Amino acid sequence: MHPDSVPTRGRTLDYGAPVYDMLEPLLMLGKLSANNRRIIDLLSLQKQHRVLDLGCGTGTLTRAIGDRLDAEAGGMALGIDAAAGMIRIAAKKRASTTCRFEVVAAESLPYADTSFDAVVSSLFFHHVDRDLKERAIREAFRVLRSGGLLVVADMHTPTTFMGSLVSHAARWLLVQPQIGENIAGVLPELMLQAGFEQPRLNAMFMGYIALFSTRKAQVHTP
Ligand SMILES: C[S@@+](CC[C@H](N)C(=O)[O-])C[C@H]1O[C@@H](n2cnc3c(N)ncnc32)[C@H](O)[C@@H]1O
């Protein structure tokens, strides 16, 4: 583990960080930017929005979000990852006036209640076990303002033969029971338990990556 990484039971990618930007487009079959665009469309960003990206890796999505915000209006995309190796590369390649990165574990966020308009995460939840998935989703709920959005793209119950083959092979070849939990469909269940509205399944990518969105219900004060 990198000396500056934060301790977590999550499968962090400190050692994969230097090659991550080369490998991810291959693993995503060239669909990475299209998938990120779908995620961003769901966020309905306004220039003053504050957006938190959980398990941001090298920060491609965080930066794409940040580029749509305006620092003078208060807009900021903040990417967090428990792996300092990932954050070092993200900060070097992708930090900007509207895009910052911090070494933080998603299950223990050092941010104030209701301090973000949206929380987003791409391909992070299959790296953590059920307990950490639950804690990270509860933390997302806590830091979101009333009416704030949670958008998650991650492995889920496959809908095609190829999707099933790829996701089950990944679960067993990588010895990653966390993937098995995603395949069993725990993510929407945990969102509901944390207090979010009924999650919406907006799209499936490659037959095994689901794009969910849900909201922290708006509280109307008299
Ligand atoms: C497959 S990568 C996804 C990176 C990026 N979101 C993307 O779409 O390219 C999963 C990331 O989750 C991070 N991670 C694992 N456990 C974590 C935790 N408990 N808190 C925050 N990040 C964690 C890993 O270090 C890794 O960078």
The ligand as an ORCA input file, in Angstrom:
! r2SCAN-3c Opt
* xyz 0 1
  C     -12.262      0.296    -10.876
  S     -11.674      1.718    -10.072
  C     -12.808      2.952    -10.683
  C     -12.143      4.278    -10.867
  C     -12.975      5.364    -11.569
  N     -14.163      5.685    -10.826
  C     -13.308      4.989    -12.962
  O     -14.501      4.867    -13.313
  O     -12.366      4.817    -13.752
  C     -12.202      1.537     -8.369
  C     -11.542      2.547     -7.459
  O     -12.083      2.425     -6.141
  C     -11.023      2.721     -5.223
  N     -11.406      2.243     -3.884
  C     -11.422      0.983     -3.395
  N     -11.880      0.987     -2.117
  C     -12.155      2.281     -1.801
  C     -12.694      2.931     -0.640
  N     -13.041      2.231      0.450
  N     -12.883      4.262     -0.682
  C     -12.553      4.988     -1.788
  N     -12.029      4.425     -2.906
  C     -11.846      3.097     -2.919
  C      -9.827      2.033     -5.851
  O      -8.599      2.516     -5.342
  C     -10.033      2.359     -7.327
  O      -9.388      3.549     -7.695
*
